[in-house]
Amino acid sequence: MGQSTATADELAGIWKEVFGGEPDLDRDLAELGIQSVKLIEIVLRVQDRLAVTLSLDSLLVPTTLRALADEIDRVREATA
């Protein structure tokens, strides 16, 4: 398991609101039951709370929530 970050913790909270239940940050997103309508909801919440604009494609590339949190941090740094 990887180290937790503030972004990963925030993303886990968003995931919990959208899907319910506590997510495993290191589990494959496909195994977590990700659906396109829910992806849109996650993108909108990430944009609102984390001030990061993600494309839907960016949610399909990372394989885990932790990897997605790393991508969010990378986007933040690139746009700062």
PyMOL Python script that loads the backbone (N, CA, C, O; Angstrom):
from pymol import cmd

cmd.read_pdbstr("""\
ATOM      1  N   MET A   1       0.833  -1.191   0.000  1.00  0.00           N
ATOM      2  CA  MET A   1       0.000   0.000   0.000  1.00  0.00           C
ATOM      3  C   MET A   1       0.867   1.240   0.000  1.00  0.00           C
ATOM      4  O   MET A   1       1.927   1.264   0.626  1.00  0.00           O
ATOM      5  N   GLY A   2       0.417   2.279  -0.707  1.00  0.00           N
ATOM      6  CA  GLY A   2       1.156   3.527  -0.770  1.00  0.00           C
ATOM      7  C   GLY A   2       0.836   4.426   0.401  1.00  0.00           C
ATOM      8  O   GLY A   2      -0.032   4.141   1.226  1.00  0.00           O
ATOM      9  N   GLN A   3       1.556   5.503   0.443  1.00  0.00           N
ATOM     10  CA  GLN A   3       1.387   6.485   1.502  1.00  0.00           C
ATOM     11  C   GLN A   3       0.162   7.344   1.205  1.00  0.00           C
ATOM     12  O   GLN A   3      -0.097   7.671   0.046  1.00  0.00           O
ATOM     13  N   SER A   4      -0.593   7.711   2.237  1.00  0.00           N
ATOM     14  CA  SER A   4      -1.756   8.552   2.060  1.00  0.00           C
ATOM     15  C   SER A   4      -1.331  10.013   1.920  1.00  0.00           C
ATOM     16  O   SER A   4      -0.375  10.449   2.561  1.00  0.00           O
ATOM     17  N   THR A   5      -2.028  10.750   1.097  1.00  0.00           N
ATOM     18  CA  THR A   5      -1.791  12.177   0.933  1.00  0.00           C
ATOM     19  C   THR A   5      -3.093  12.910   1.202  1.00  0.00           C
ATOM     20  O   THR A   5      -4.165  12.305   1.249  1.00  0.00           O
ATOM     21  N   ALA A   6      -2.987  14.221   1.378  1.00  0.00           N
ATOM     22  CA  ALA A   6      -4.190  15.022   1.582  1.00  0.00           C
ATOM     23  C   ALA A   6      -5.128  14.893   0.380  1.00  0.00           C
ATOM     24  O   ALA A   6      -6.345  14.808   0.544  1.00  0.00           O
ATOM     25  N   THR A   7      -4.561  14.879  -0.824  1.00  0.00           N
ATOM     26  CA  THR A   7      -5.378  14.736  -2.031  1.00  0.00           C
ATOM     27  C   THR A   7      -6.054  13.374  -2.062  1.00  0.00           C
ATOM     28  O   THR A   7      -7.236  13.274  -2.394  1.00  0.00           O
ATOM     29  N   ALA A   8      -5.317  12.331  -1.722  1.00  0.00           N
ATOM     30  CA  ALA A   8      -5.899  10.985  -1.699  1.00  0.00           C
ATOM     31  C   ALA A   8      -7.020  10.905  -0.666  1.00  0.00           C
ATOM     32  O   ALA A   8      -8.052  10.282  -0.913  1.00  0.00           O
ATOM     33  N   ASP A   9      -6.819  11.532   0.483  1.00  0.00           N
ATOM     34  CA  ASP A   9      -7.853  11.530   1.521  1.00  0.00           C
ATOM     35  C   ASP A   9      -9.102  12.273   1.053  1.00  0.00           C
ATOM     36  O   ASP A   9     -10.221  11.817   1.285  1.00  0.00           O
ATOM     37  N   GLU A  10      -8.910  13.423   0.390  1.00  0.00           N
ATOM     38  CA  GLU A  10     -10.041  14.191  -0.126  1.00  0.00           C
ATOM     39  C   GLU A  10     -10.765  13.411  -1.221  1.00  0.00           C
ATOM     40  O   GLU A  10     -11.995  13.390  -1.265  1.00  0.00           O
ATOM     41  N   LEU A  11     -10.009  12.777  -2.094  1.00  0.00           N
ATOM     42  CA  LEU A  11     -10.592  11.969  -3.163  1.00  0.00           C
ATOM     43  C   LEU A  11     -11.376  10.795  -2.582  1.00  0.00           C
ATOM     44  O   LEU A  11     -12.450  10.457  -3.079  1.00  0.00           O
ATOM     45  N   ALA A  12     -10.852  10.187  -1.552  1.00  0.00           N
ATOM     46  CA  ALA A  12     -11.568   9.085  -0.888  1.00  0.00           C
ATOM     47  C   ALA A  12     -12.888   9.581  -0.309  1.00  0.00           C
ATOM     48  O   ALA A  12     -13.895   8.876  -0.360  1.00  0.00           O
ATOM     49  N   GLY A  13     -12.884  10.794   0.242  1.00  0.00           N
ATOM     50  CA  GLY A  13     -14.125  11.370   0.766  1.00  0.00           C
ATOM     51  C   GLY A  13     -15.146  11.611  -0.328  1.00  0.00           C
ATOM     52  O   GLY A  13     -16.334  11.344  -0.149  1.00  0.00           O
ATOM     53  N   ILE A  14     -14.681  12.118  -1.466  1.00  0.00           N
ATOM     54  CA  ILE A  14     -15.575  12.331  -2.603  1.00  0.00           C
ATOM     55  C   ILE A  14     -16.127  10.998  -3.085  1.00  0.00           C
ATOM     56  O   ILE A  14     -17.325  10.865  -3.339  1.00  0.00           O
ATOM     57  N   TRP A  15     -15.240  10.007  -3.209  1.00  0.00           N
ATOM     58  CA  TRP A  15     -15.671   8.669  -3.636  1.00  0.00           C
ATOM     59  C   TRP A  15     -16.742   8.127  -2.696  1.00  0.00           C
ATOM     60  O   TRP A  15     -17.740   7.563  -3.144  1.00  0.00           O
ATOM     61  N   LYS A  16     -16.535   8.298  -1.403  1.00  0.00           N
ATOM     62  CA  LYS A  16     -17.469   7.793  -0.395  1.00  0.00           C
ATOM     63  C   LYS A  16     -18.845   8.453  -0.555  1.00  0.00           C
ATOM     64  O   LYS A  16     -19.874   7.792  -0.420  1.00  0.00           O
ATOM     65  N   GLU A  17     -18.854   9.764  -0.844  1.00  0.00           N
ATOM     66  CA  GLU A  17     -20.117  10.473  -1.050  1.00  0.00           C
ATOM     67  C   GLU A  17     -20.842   9.972  -2.296  1.00  0.00           C
ATOM     68  O   GLU A  17     -22.062   9.813  -2.283  1.00  0.00           O
ATOM     69  N   VAL A  18     -20.106   9.728  -3.356  1.00  0.00           N
ATOM     70  CA  VAL A  18     -20.705   9.347  -4.630  1.00  0.00           C
ATOM     71  C   VAL A  18     -21.127   7.878  -4.638  1.00  0.00           C
ATOM     72  O   VAL A  18     -22.223   7.542  -5.086  1.00  0.00           O
ATOM     73  N   PHE A  19     -20.254   7.012  -4.143  1.00  0.00           N
ATOM     74  CA  PHE A  19     -20.501   5.572  -4.224  1.00  0.00           C
ATOM     75  C   PHE A  19     -20.938   4.942  -2.907  1.00  0.00           C
ATOM     76  O   PHE A  19     -21.507   3.850  -2.903  1.00  0.00           O
ATOM     77  N   GLY A  20     -20.678   5.614  -1.796  1.00  0.00           N
ATOM     78  CA  GLY A  20     -20.959   5.030  -0.497  1.00  0.00           C
ATOM     79  C   GLY A  20     -19.861   4.048  -0.129  1.00  0.00           C
ATOM     80  O   GLY A  20     -19.213   3.482  -1.009  1.00  0.00           O
ATOM     81  N   GLY A  21     -19.653   3.848   1.123  1.00  0.00           N
ATOM     82  CA  GLY A  21     -18.627   2.917   1.579  1.00  0.00           C
ATOM     83  C   GLY A  21     -17.226   3.504   1.503  1.00  0.00           C
ATOM     84  O   GLY A  21     -16.971   4.468   0.781  1.00  0.00           O
ATOM     85  N   GLU A  22     -16.345   2.908   2.253  1.00  0.00           N
ATOM     86  CA  GLU A  22     -14.949   3.344   2.314  1.00  0.00           C
ATOM     87  C   GLU A  22     -14.165   2.715   1.174  1.00  0.00           C
ATOM     88  O   GLU A  22     -14.112   1.489   1.077  1.00  0.00           O
ATOM     89  N   PRO A  23     -13.551   3.525   0.303  1.00  0.00           N
ATOM     90  CA  PRO A  23     -12.800   2.957  -0.820  1.00  0.00           C
ATOM     91  C   PRO A  23     -11.416   2.500  -0.403  1.00  0.00           C
ATOM     92  O   PRO A  23     -10.830   3.037   0.537  1.00  0.00           O
ATOM     93  N   ASP A  24     -10.908   1.525  -1.094  1.00  0.00           N
ATOM     94  CA  ASP A  24      -9.524   1.092  -0.949  1.00  0.00           C
ATOM     95  C   ASP A  24      -8.720   1.879  -1.976  1.00  0.00           C
ATOM     96  O   ASP A  24      -8.904   1.693  -3.179  1.00  0.00           O
ATOM     97  N   LEU A  25      -7.833   2.754  -1.518  1.00  0.00           N
ATOM     98  CA  LEU A  25      -7.091   3.635  -2.415  1.00  0.00           C
ATOM     99  C   LEU A  25      -6.208   2.876  -3.398  1.00  0.00           C
ATOM    100  O   LEU A  25      -5.834   3.418  -4.438  1.00  0.00           O
ATOM    101  N   ASP A  26      -5.874   1.640  -3.084  1.00  0.00           N
ATOM    102  CA  ASP A  26      -4.967   0.874  -3.922  1.00  0.00           C
ATOM    103  C   ASP A  26      -5.665  -0.210  -4.740  1.00  0.00           C
ATOM    104  O   ASP A  26      -5.001  -1.016  -5.391  1.00  0.00           O
ATOM    105  N   ARG A  27      -6.971  -0.236  -4.713  1.00  0.00           N
ATOM    106  CA  ARG A  27      -7.727  -1.228  -5.475  1.00  0.00           C
ATOM    107  C   ARG A  27      -8.029  -0.681  -6.865  1.00  0.00           C
ATOM    108  O   ARG A  27      -8.285   0.512  -7.023  1.00  0.00           O
ATOM    109  N   ASP A  28      -8.000  -1.533  -7.850  1.00  0.00           N
ATOM    110  CA  ASP A  28      -8.270  -1.145  -9.228  1.00  0.00           C
ATOM    111  C   ASP A  28      -9.647  -0.499  -9.327  1.00  0.00           C
ATOM    112  O   ASP A  28     -10.623  -1.018  -8.786  1.00  0.00           O
ATOM    113  N   LEU A  29      -9.722   0.643 -10.026  1.00  0.00           N
ATOM    114  CA  LEU A  29     -10.984   1.370 -10.150  1.00  0.00           C
ATOM    115  C   LEU A  29     -12.081   0.513 -10.765  1.00  0.00           C
ATOM    116  O   LEU A  29     -13.239   0.615 -10.360  1.00  0.00           O
ATOM    117  N   ALA A  30     -11.744  -0.320 -11.724  1.00  0.00           N
ATOM    118  CA  ALA A  30     -12.750  -1.190 -12.354  1.00  0.00           C
ATOM    119  C   ALA A  30     -13.372  -2.125 -11.324  1.00  0.00           C
ATOM    120  O   ALA A  30     -14.562  -2.431 -11.399  1.00  0.00           O
ATOM    121  N   GLU A  31     -12.584  -2.570 -10.379  1.00  0.00           N
ATOM    122  CA  GLU A  31     -13.095  -3.451  -9.329  1.00  0.00           C
ATOM    123  C   GLU A  31     -13.997  -2.711  -8.350  1.00  0.00           C
ATOM    124  O   GLU A  31     -14.808  -3.326  -7.657  1.00  0.00           O
ATOM    125  N   LEU A  32     -13.855  -1.382  -8.294  1.00  0.00           N
ATOM    126  CA  LEU A  32     -14.665  -0.576  -7.380  1.00  0.00           C
ATOM    127  C   LEU A  32     -16.028  -0.222  -7.975  1.00  0.00           C
ATOM    128  O   LEU A  32     -16.845   0.414  -7.310  1.00  0.00           O
ATOM    129  N   GLY A  33     -16.280  -0.628  -9.220  1.00  0.00           N
ATOM    130  CA  GLY A  33     -17.595  -0.429  -9.826  1.00  0.00           C
ATOM    131  C   GLY A  33     -17.808   0.955 -10.401  1.00  0.00           C
ATOM    132  O   GLY A  33     -18.915   1.489 -10.335  1.00  0.00           O
ATOM    133  N   ILE A  34     -16.776   1.539 -10.958  1.00  0.00           N
ATOM    134  CA  ILE A  34     -16.883   2.889 -11.509  1.00  0.00           C
ATOM    135  C   ILE A  34     -17.817   2.886 -12.722  1.00  0.00           C
ATOM    136  O   ILE A  34     -17.732   1.997 -13.568  1.00  0.00           O
ATOM    137  N   GLN A  35     -18.711   3.883 -12.806  1.00  0.00           N
ATOM    138  CA  GLN A  35     -19.688   4.007 -13.875  1.00  0.00           C
ATOM    139  C   GLN A  35     -19.584   5.404 -14.472  1.00  0.00           C
ATOM    140  O   GLN A  35     -19.198   6.342 -13.774  1.00  0.00           O
ATOM    141  N   SER A  36     -19.919   5.558 -15.747  1.00  0.00           N
ATOM    142  CA  SER A  36     -19.722   6.835 -16.437  1.00  0.00           C
ATOM    143  C   SER A  36     -20.479   7.991 -15.786  1.00  0.00           C
ATOM    144  O   SER A  36     -19.931   9.086 -15.668  1.00  0.00           O
ATOM    145  N   VAL A  37     -21.710   7.777 -15.367  1.00  0.00           N
ATOM    146  CA  VAL A  37     -22.477   8.850 -14.730  1.00  0.00           C
ATOM    147  C   VAL A  37     -21.807   9.250 -13.417  1.00  0.00           C
ATOM    148  O   VAL A  37     -21.730  10.433 -13.086  1.00  0.00           O
ATOM    149  N   LYS A  38     -21.334   8.277 -12.690  1.00  0.00           N
ATOM    150  CA  LYS A  38     -20.645   8.563 -11.428  1.00  0.00           C
ATOM    151  C   LYS A  38     -19.306   9.239 -11.676  1.00  0.00           C
ATOM    152  O   LYS A  38     -18.864  10.052 -10.863  1.00  0.00           O
ATOM    153  N   LEU A  39     -18.654   8.915 -12.788  1.00  0.00           N
ATOM    154  CA  LEU A  39     -17.397   9.578 -13.140  1.00  0.00           C
ATOM    155  C   LEU A  39     -17.604  11.077 -13.304  1.00  0.00           C
ATOM    156  O   LEU A  39     -16.790  11.877 -12.844  1.00  0.00           O
ATOM    157  N   ILE A  40     -18.687  11.450 -13.956  1.00  0.00           N
ATOM    158  CA  ILE A  40     -18.996  12.860 -14.153  1.00  0.00           C
ATOM    159  C   ILE A  40     -19.181  13.537 -12.803  1.00  0.00           C
ATOM    160  O   ILE A  40     -18.689  14.645 -12.590  1.00  0.00           O
ATOM    161  N   GLU A  41     -19.877  12.889 -11.905  1.00  0.00           N
ATOM    162  CA  GLU A  41     -20.094  13.436 -10.574  1.00  0.00           C
ATOM    163  C   GLU A  41     -18.770  13.616  -9.833  1.00  0.00           C
ATOM    164  O   GLU A  41     -18.563  14.629  -9.164  1.00  0.00           O
ATOM    165  N   ILE A  42     -17.886  12.646  -9.952  1.00  0.00           N
ATOM    166  CA  ILE A  42     -16.576  12.746  -9.311  1.00  0.00           C
ATOM    167  C   ILE A  42     -15.780  13.904  -9.910  1.00  0.00           C
ATOM    168  O   ILE A  42     -15.175  14.683  -9.174  1.00  0.00           O
ATOM    169  N   VAL A  43     -15.775  14.024 -11.240  1.00  0.00           N
ATOM    170  CA  VAL A  43     -15.050  15.113 -11.909  1.00  0.00           C
ATOM    171  C   VAL A  43     -15.552  16.465 -11.415  1.00  0.00           C
ATOM    172  O   VAL A  43     -14.752  17.351 -11.116  1.00  0.00           O
ATOM    173  N   LEU A  44     -16.866  16.629 -11.327  1.00  0.00           N
ATOM    174  CA  LEU A  44     -17.434  17.897 -10.875  1.00  0.00           C
ATOM    175  C   LEU A  44     -17.059  18.203  -9.433  1.00  0.00           C
ATOM    176  O   LEU A  44     -16.761  19.352  -9.107  1.00  0.00           O
ATOM    177  N   ARG A  45     -17.067  17.212  -8.575  1.00  0.00           N
ATOM    178  CA  ARG A  45     -16.699  17.431  -7.173  1.00  0.00           C
ATOM    179  C   ARG A  45     -15.207  17.716  -7.023  1.00  0.00           C
ATOM    180  O   ARG A  45     -14.813  18.554  -6.212  1.00  0.00           O
ATOM    181  N   VAL A  46     -14.383  17.028  -7.794  1.00  0.00           N
ATOM    182  CA  VAL A  46     -12.944  17.296  -7.762  1.00  0.00           C
ATOM    183  C   VAL A  46     -12.698  18.725  -8.219  1.00  0.00           C
ATOM    184  O   VAL A  46     -11.908  19.447  -7.610  1.00  0.00           O
ATOM    185  N   GLN A  47     -13.369  19.136  -9.287  1.00  0.00           N
ATOM    186  CA  GLN A  47     -13.213  20.496  -9.794  1.00  0.00           C
ATOM    187  C   GLN A  47     -13.622  21.515  -8.742  1.00  0.00           C
ATOM    188  O   GLN A  47     -12.920  22.505  -8.534  1.00  0.00           O
ATOM    189  N   ASP A  48     -14.735  21.289  -8.084  1.00  0.00           N
ATOM    190  CA  ASP A  48     -15.251  22.214  -7.089  1.00  0.00           C
ATOM    191  C   ASP A  48     -14.371  22.266  -5.839  1.00  0.00           C
ATOM    192  O   ASP A  48     -14.003  23.350  -5.387  1.00  0.00           O
ATOM    193  N   ARG A  49     -14.039  21.124  -5.291  1.00  0.00           N
ATOM    194  CA  ARG A  49     -13.335  21.071  -4.004  1.00  0.00           C
ATOM    195  C   ARG A  49     -11.821  21.198  -4.099  1.00  0.00           C
ATOM    196  O   ARG A  49     -11.178  21.778  -3.224  1.00  0.00           O
ATOM    197  N   LEU A  50     -11.267  20.654  -5.163  1.00  0.00           N
ATOM    198  CA  LEU A  50      -9.809  20.638  -5.266  1.00  0.00           C
ATOM    199  C   LEU A  50      -9.280  21.659  -6.282  1.00  0.00           C
ATOM    200  O   LEU A  50      -8.073  21.763  -6.501  1.00  0.00           O
ATOM    201  N   ALA A  51     -10.197  22.405  -6.893  1.00  0.00           N
ATOM    202  CA  ALA A  51      -9.828  23.440  -7.860  1.00  0.00           C
ATOM    203  C   ALA A  51      -8.946  22.890  -8.976  1.00  0.00           C
ATOM    204  O   ALA A  51      -7.970  23.518  -9.387  1.00  0.00           O
ATOM    205  N   VAL A  52      -9.313  21.698  -9.458  1.00  0.00           N
ATOM    206  CA  VAL A  52      -8.591  21.045 -10.546  1.00  0.00           C
ATOM    207  C   VAL A  52      -9.611  20.616 -11.589  1.00  0.00           C
ATOM    208  O   VAL A  52     -10.614  19.981 -11.263  1.00  0.00           O
ATOM    209  N   THR A  53      -9.354  20.963 -12.836  1.00  0.00           N
ATOM    210  CA  THR A  53     -10.224  20.539 -13.918  1.00  0.00           C
ATOM    211  C   THR A  53      -9.654  19.270 -14.530  1.00  0.00           C
ATOM    212  O   THR A  53      -8.539  19.258 -15.052  1.00  0.00           O
ATOM    213  N   LEU A  54     -10.435  18.209 -14.455  1.00  0.00           N
ATOM    214  CA  LEU A  54     -10.034  16.919 -15.018  1.00  0.00           C
ATOM    215  C   LEU A  54     -10.950  16.569 -16.169  1.00  0.00           C
ATOM    216  O   LEU A  54     -12.144  16.869 -16.142  1.00  0.00           O
ATOM    217  N   SER A  55     -10.394  15.942 -17.164  1.00  0.00           N
ATOM    218  CA  SER A  55     -11.228  15.402 -18.233  1.00  0.00           C
ATOM    219  C   SER A  55     -11.696  14.016 -17.790  1.00  0.00           C
ATOM    220  O   SER A  55     -11.101  13.405 -16.903  1.00  0.00           O
ATOM    221  N   LEU A  56     -12.756  13.534 -18.411  1.00  0.00           N
ATOM    222  CA  LEU A  56     -13.205  12.174 -18.098  1.00  0.00           C
ATOM    223  C   LEU A  56     -12.122  11.170 -18.460  1.00  0.00           C
ATOM    224  O   LEU A  56     -11.968  10.151 -17.786  1.00  0.00           O
ATOM    225  N   ASP A  57     -11.377  11.450 -19.514  1.00  0.00           N
ATOM    226  CA  ASP A  57     -10.282  10.565 -19.905  1.00  0.00           C
ATOM    227  C   ASP A  57      -9.249  10.421 -18.797  1.00  0.00           C
ATOM    228  O   ASP A  57      -8.670   9.350 -18.615  1.00  0.00           O
ATOM    229  N   SER A  58      -9.020  11.496 -18.059  1.00  0.00           N
ATOM    230  CA  SER A  58      -8.010  11.439 -16.998  1.00  0.00           C
ATOM    231  C   SER A  58      -8.429  10.491 -15.877  1.00  0.00           C
ATOM    232  O   SER A  58      -7.585  10.007 -15.123  1.00  0.00           O
ATOM    233  N   LEU A  59      -9.724  10.228 -15.769  1.00  0.00           N
ATOM    234  CA  LEU A  59     -10.190   9.273 -14.770  1.00  0.00           C
ATOM    235  C   LEU A  59     -10.053   7.840 -15.253  1.00  0.00           C
ATOM    236  O   LEU A  59     -10.096   6.907 -14.450  1.00  0.00           O
ATOM    237  N   LEU A  60      -9.890   7.658 -16.539  1.00  0.00           N
ATOM    238  CA  LEU A  60      -9.797   6.302 -17.072  1.00  0.00           C
ATOM    239  C   LEU A  60      -8.366   5.792 -17.137  1.00  0.00           C
ATOM    240  O   LEU A  60      -8.142   4.586 -17.241  1.00  0.00           O
ATOM    241  N   VAL A  61      -7.401   6.695 -17.078  1.00  0.00           N
ATOM    242  CA  VAL A  61      -5.998   6.302 -17.179  1.00  0.00           C
ATOM    243  C   VAL A  61      -5.473   5.714 -15.866  1.00  0.00           C
ATOM    244  O   VAL A  61      -4.953   4.598 -15.877  1.00  0.00           O
ATOM    245  N   PRO A  62      -5.589   6.428 -14.724  1.00  0.00           N
ATOM    246  CA  PRO A  62      -5.085   5.852 -13.479  1.00  0.00           C
ATOM    247  C   PRO A  62      -5.875   4.590 -13.120  1.00  0.00           C
ATOM    248  O   PRO A  62      -7.080   4.513 -13.360  1.00  0.00           O
ATOM    249  N   THR A  63      -5.202   3.630 -12.557  1.00  0.00           N
ATOM    250  CA  THR A  63      -5.870   2.376 -12.238  1.00  0.00           C
ATOM    251  C   THR A  63      -6.362   2.304 -10.802  1.00  0.00           C
ATOM    252  O   THR A  63      -7.143   1.416 -10.461  1.00  0.00           O
ATOM    253  N   THR A  64      -5.912   3.237  -9.944  1.00  0.00           N
ATOM    254  CA  THR A  64      -6.343   3.244  -8.547  1.00  0.00           C
ATOM    255  C   THR A  64      -6.677   4.669  -8.127  1.00  0.00           C
ATOM    256  O   THR A  64      -6.296   5.625  -8.802  1.00  0.00           O
ATOM    257  N   LEU A  65      -7.384   4.810  -7.018  1.00  0.00           N
ATOM    258  CA  LEU A  65      -7.666   6.142  -6.489  1.00  0.00           C
ATOM    259  C   LEU A  65      -6.378   6.855  -6.095  1.00  0.00           C
ATOM    260  O   LEU A  65      -6.257   8.068  -6.271  1.00  0.00           O
ATOM    261  N   ARG A  66      -5.429   6.113  -5.569  1.00  0.00           N
ATOM    262  CA  ARG A  66      -4.149   6.724  -5.191  1.00  0.00           C
ATOM    263  C   ARG A  66      -3.437   7.277  -6.435  1.00  0.00           C
ATOM    264  O   ARG A  66      -2.861   8.364  -6.390  1.00  0.00           O
ATOM    265  N   ALA A  67      -3.478   6.529  -7.541  1.00  0.00           N
ATOM    266  CA  ALA A  67      -2.878   7.000  -8.790  1.00  0.00           C
ATOM    267  C   ALA A  67      -3.631   8.224  -9.307  1.00  0.00           C
ATOM    268  O   ALA A  67      -3.017   9.140  -9.853  1.00  0.00           O
ATOM    269  N   LEU A  68      -4.936   8.248  -9.142  1.00  0.00           N
ATOM    270  CA  LEU A  68      -5.725   9.406  -9.545  1.00  0.00           C
ATOM    271  C   LEU A  68      -5.362  10.616  -8.686  1.00  0.00           C
ATOM    272  O   LEU A  68      -5.259  11.729  -9.201  1.00  0.00           O
ATOM    273  N   ALA A  69      -5.168  10.412  -7.397  1.00  0.00           N
ATOM    274  CA  ALA A  69      -4.741  11.505  -6.510  1.00  0.00           C
ATOM    275  C   ALA A  69      -3.392  12.053  -6.965  1.00  0.00           C
ATOM    276  O   ALA A  69      -3.183  13.266  -6.959  1.00  0.00           O
ATOM    277  N   ASP A  70      -2.483  11.176  -7.357  1.00  0.00           N
ATOM    278  CA  ASP A  70      -1.182  11.615  -7.877  1.00  0.00           C
ATOM    279  C   ASP A  70      -1.366  12.433  -9.155  1.00  0.00           C
ATOM    280  O   ASP A  70      -0.674  13.432  -9.354  1.00  0.00           O
ATOM    281  N   GLU A  71      -2.293  12.019 -10.021  1.00  0.00           N
ATOM    282  CA  GLU A  71      -2.576  12.754 -11.257  1.00  0.00           C
ATOM    283  C   GLU A  71      -3.146  14.137 -10.939  1.00  0.00           C
ATOM    284  O   GLU A  71      -2.779  15.123 -11.578  1.00  0.00           O
ATOM    285  N   ILE A  72      -4.035  14.208  -9.961  1.00  0.00           N
ATOM    286  CA  ILE A  72      -4.598  15.501  -9.540  1.00  0.00           C
ATOM    287  C   ILE A  72      -3.486  16.416  -9.053  1.00  0.00           C
ATOM    288  O   ILE A  72      -3.453  17.595  -9.405  1.00  0.00           O
ATOM    289  N   ASP A  73      -2.578  15.884  -8.247  1.00  0.00           N
ATOM    290  CA  ASP A  73      -1.447  16.685  -7.757  1.00  0.00           C
ATOM    291  C   ASP A  73      -0.576  17.146  -8.919  1.00  0.00           C
ATOM    292  O   ASP A  73      -0.102  18.283  -8.922  1.00  0.00           O
ATOM    293  N   ARG A  74      -0.359  16.280  -9.906  1.00  0.00           N
ATOM    294  CA  ARG A  74       0.452  16.634 -11.065  1.00  0.00           C
ATOM    295  C   ARG A  74      -0.204  17.761 -11.862  1.00  0.00           C
ATOM    296  O   ARG A  74       0.475  18.694 -12.293  1.00  0.00           O
ATOM    297  N   VAL A  75      -1.532  17.678 -12.061  1.00  0.00           N
ATOM    298  CA  VAL A  75      -2.258  18.712 -12.778  1.00  0.00           C
ATOM    299  C   VAL A  75      -2.179  20.030 -12.010  1.00  0.00           C
ATOM    300  O   VAL A  75      -1.975  21.087 -12.607  1.00  0.00           O
ATOM    301  N   ARG A  76      -2.338  19.967 -10.702  1.00  0.00           N
ATOM    302  CA  ARG A  76      -2.239  21.173  -9.866  1.00  0.00           C
ATOM    303  C   ARG A  76      -0.879  21.843 -10.046  1.00  0.00           C
ATOM    304  O   ARG A  76      -0.800  23.056 -10.237  1.00  0.00           O
ATOM    305  N   GLU A  77       0.175  21.058  -9.985  1.00  0.00           N
ATOM    306  CA  GLU A  77       1.529  21.609 -10.112  1.00  0.00           C
ATOM    307  C   GLU A  77       1.746  22.203 -11.501  1.00  0.00           C
ATOM    308  O   GLU A  77       2.389  23.244 -11.635  1.00  0.00           O
ATOM    309  N   ALA A  78       1.221  21.557 -12.523  1.00  0.00           N
ATOM    310  CA  ALA A  78       1.408  22.017 -13.891  1.00  0.00           C
ATOM    311  C   ALA A  78       0.664  23.319 -14.161  1.00  0.00           C
ATOM    312  O   ALA A  78       1.089  24.115 -14.999  1.00  0.00           O
ATOM    313  N   THR A  79      -0.435  23.539 -13.462  1.00  0.00           N
ATOM    314  CA  THR A  79      -1.234  24.744 -13.698  1.00  0.00           C
ATOM    315  C   THR A  79      -0.983  25.841 -12.680  1.00  0.00           C
ATOM    316  O   THR A  79      -1.578  26.916 -12.756  1.00  0.00           O
ATOM    317  N   ALA A  80      -0.104  25.571 -11.734  1.00  0.00           N
ATOM    318  CA  ALA A  80       0.195  26.576 -10.688  1.00  0.00           C
ATOM    319  C   ALA A  80       1.102  27.666 -11.190  1.00  0.00           C
ATOM    320  O   ALA A  80       1.444  28.579 -10.438  1.00  0.00           O
TER     321      ALA A  80
END
""", "prot")
cmd.dss("prot")
cmd.show_as("cartoon", "prot")
cmd.util.cbc("prot")
cmd.orient("prot")
